[in-house]
C-alpha cells in the first residue's frame, strides 16, 4: 500500500488493488508517516491469544497424551477438565505438532 501510494495513486485506487477499503489504506499510510517502517510491524498483543501455552500447559498435555496414547479425544476431555479450558481436537493436534516441530515432544 505504501509503495502504491508513493506512485501518487489515490487511497481508493490502492484499496481496490489490494482488496481493502480507503480507511485501511489511510491507516497504514498514517502509521508509516508517524513511525517509519517500524510502524508497519505487527504490535505485540494483536491477534487471538493462544488457548494452550507451551510454558503453562506442556507438562499436563504430555501427561494426558501419554495416558491416552491411542485415544486423543479422551486426552482432550481430561485436559479440558484439568485446565479449565475448552478447545477443539484440532487445536490439541496443532499444539502437539508444534511441540514436536520445536523439539519439545520428548518424554
Order of alpha helices (4+ residues) and beta strands (2+ residues): alpha-alpha-alpha-alpha-alpha-alpha
